[in-house]
């Protein structure tokens, strides 16, 4: 009766005795106990979000097997969770909770509720695992969680290297049949959705003789499996094919599994509607076998269309049997894998990517496979519009690790396997990982590759995260949709985290103040092509469209912020104001005039001036301390980006690196002083950005251009010294903010990592759609980086590109709307904010 019922007991009522005992005796349900507080006044939106986070932490403690199975919730407790019992049973209707403003936010009238926790639990539980109750996997050694292991034991096959330590050492502490030191991508996806690790099909058969339900999922993947049948792939028997369990065999297993579970196609669709089908990775072995048999690239390329058709056939068959959501990963960058680097060791130097050390022609082959796969998936979507078919960009999700290894914590040589039998790349076919003659590295978490063919658990974690975040899936995977659903539920309920935003800064966030200030007689930012992309006219923004602050404001459902200098007496300022001014500095102008730098400054409206504007405006926002406290609890303050011009002015007039480093404490001090002043004025939510990677800026690349290639980062072409300077500023700022948090423990001071949010598209521009590159400006007057100080964007002699969205850099100094969008998304989703 209660098998699919979730029971919640509240600890401040004495319900943990007989009732709890009786509930536990019932079969197959879950009990969660938590404490509650007093019924109080309606909470501000910010506090509601904190409660939401608390509830999400409660959901985290719900056993994984229980998530998503409940058809009902039974609740015991007091006012924290009463949804109307007291209201309906009390003869006295004069209690305060029976009158407004109780429940004004969502219901718009009193209901007897004086808390929101139980409602949030009801909302969150259906999405706690994104609606999936199971995962069904297909694939090869990148996804096999034990099928080949069990088959080998049952049939006395082997000994296979992955059946011996150190395989499995990191997480399981013993071999499990996974070709890894720990968990695979499919394991990590399951865990992120609150599901148990997916059991291998052959293990289930050994125990039960049949699959009785899909509660724990089922994995059909087998080490060495191919998309093509072995008789098609190698009719002459020339290739060393590891197993006969091809994708067709795995689909046959799947169909056999369904027979006792569902009798009709309608039943099967209902059964699989809440299952995520992970189709792969598969197809790697279809190419490994011929490549390692000595076939040429031209021959192997002829296999690709057949491989894609085999995958498409399997996908269509799964859809016919009821599959409704499928994640189909592409192929990895095989040119980066030690086994291939060993096979083709000694290739011409021009065949290696100078950034990653990978073999470019092999990576292009993987891209060729992936392009054909994406085209085929688009065709299948058109045939089955009701089915959610997600392409997993495994190639770029993994390639980013090779492009920026230190950013992801991979400090060992990325071309070498952690576990192997020696050689340049620590891969030796005669001493594979787990066999005599092989050794494992001390810390697999520092290596991308595990055994020469497969990635480490640490790498798998980053790859799975990239897919789950939606960055490398087309369309976005459902976990991102889950977050969207939860947030949209809050927004639609008028539970916005912020009701106002106030911004301070420079040209990276100025929405018109500099233009209105009249600091320059004929500023180019006051005419096209500035503003052409979104606004279709110039607005005073130093970009072709919107800025980071615009995207943040839009994300919270607020109107674009009016510039302070455009305000009039009748203007509504309750949703926020922008005080930023292009050219502004964190330090006051006197600092620069004392050092003979003042004449090159665009404006004297420094951060302290902007802070003065805010203090002048504050009485229009709130009049009493209580009013201000209530208002600022719902308000976000953006303190920057600011500080970039403090360095730009000095660098551009010939300041050297040591001189500029000496000024960093002063700049950081000015930023933290302003942050402190805002907190003293009542601010409790503050976002403080760091600096962008200035070494990737076209203006710096032009002004400090050199023929010495050692000055440039071979991964992206940026100037290493200037990026190192940005990182130094950012590290000092983070340290100062940590001190500020100790001083103001009640305030939420968030560091925004602009540098970290921007670097991914400098490393992998093609993935983000920046086909025209990252270092050349879209709008400029020529030169290596299309930046010319005598013909800057908007001046005579400059031209703008046709498609700014294919560029990162807009005018040599500022970024395009497209680039700002990615930075904003990284901040909004918490990936580049600390603390989140």
Beta strands, then each sheet from edge to edge (+ up, - down):
strand 1: 5-10
strand 2: 30-34
strand 3: 72-75
strand 4: 134-138
strand 5: 218-219
strand 6: 275-279
strand 7: 325-329
strand 8: 388-392
strand 9: 419-420
strand 10: 439-440
strand 11: 473-474
strand 12: 500-504
strand 13: 562-563
strand 14: 576-578
strand 15: 635-639
strand 16: 685-689
strand 17: 748-752
strand 18: 779-780
strand 19: 799-800
strand 20: 833-834
sheet 1: 2+ 1+ 3+
sheet 2: 5+ 4+ 6+ 7+ 8+ 11-
sheet 3: 9+ 10-
sheet 4: 13+ 14+ 12+ 15+ 16+ 17+ 20-
sheet 5: 18+ 19-
end
